[in-house]
Amino acid sequence: MIKRILGAAIAVIFLLCTAVAAQADSITTTDGQIWPKKNQRGRSQLTLSYDKVTLAGRTFNAAEVDDVYVSAAYANTSFRKGELSGTSRYWAEAAASFGAAAEDLKGAAREIALFHRMTCLAETNDATKTFEAAKLLLDAFPRSFYFARVQDTRARILINRGDSKGAGKALDEVVNAPGMNARDHFAARLARVYLFKFKIAGNDKAKYAAARAEYDRIVREIESRNATNVAGIQWLTGKVGIGRCHVYEGNFAKARPYFDQVISDKKSTKLKSLLAQAYTGRGDVKYATINKELAGGKVGDDERARISEALTDAALDYVRVARFYIEYAGDDLYPATVGAARVWATHFHVTGEKDCELAKRAGKYFVAAYRMLPVGEPQRLLKSEVMRFRAKRDEACTVPSATGPRASR
């Protein structure tokens, strides 16, 4: 499936749709400023490319530009119709409208319409049409401002098709593109590490160690090039990657500082998918730490309150992802959901297996996690876990009725 392949890029694609109509082209830079500073009427000769953006006689490094507002696009009826359909998640209709708009538009306005068309088609899970849309965009704009995101989309579709060679080639085109901005260059390299090292590591700690070394290399290079101002999100992404590798290697004490740093850094608020990774990772660390302590023996009455508080703290990290970042979590949604279920189940066990509310919380997240899995061995194993827990939940959540038989609460 192609669903969520663009992560935050698709989630924020319509961010500008809610803005008040501007009277001229404008951009928003990574420091939150809007250019041009003066209120100008008419178009401002905006040009876009993956290395630079030019507006009203001023040139910006493409990595400095967060958002683009093209007045001609937002004045186009079909484009606005595409916005409306997209915000309502009618992806096919939105793609058709953006395609119609692209036929009428030129320059940067056409470029942004073609990009929106491609991202909407990606959401429909139609790989063939998405590839065609990507080709159309890059044929028209070989150095497109959206070049890296187009190639990332292609890479993830190809991975899902089992074509790892093709996926690697797509990302390499970004990494090796002449003049590619630092933000997109490092994003493509991070994607390579995730897809070809981290994601396929399984239970092999040595492979996670190799992935961690790559993440660390990228983080250090961003720092050595003084690029944290334009590639700050990528810098934090690398740190999350290091932390997650430490988790899978069993080095929980080493992992925790990386997640804490990302969660506390203001730059991470720009990318909720990154925060979802950090909170899931921190939940893993907290839960593993508690489980290690519980493995030491029976919890005494004097320790139960502290353990309960620690479990609640771990659950909140998972729940934040499973409930509030659900549209951005991507591959982290299942681990966060099943993690929440297991934390609540552990809390239920530690407190004597009599607290019905804790049991219900665990059951709710177990069911949600089960529904996320495709039919197969992992789903079968989780079902067995769920059924064993459900028996305990049912026992905790029943009380003798007034007439004698046991009745559910």
Helices and strands as residue ranges (DSSP letters): H 8-11, G 15-18, E 26-29, E 34-35, E 47-48, E 52-55, E 58-61, G 62-64, E 65-69, H 71-74, H 77-87, H 91-104, H 107-123, H 127-140, H 147-160, H 164-175, H 182-193, I 194-198, H 205-224, H 232-249, H 252-264, G 266-270, H 272-294, H 301-319, I 320-324, G 330-332, H 333-350, H 356-372, H 377-396, E 398-400, E 406-408
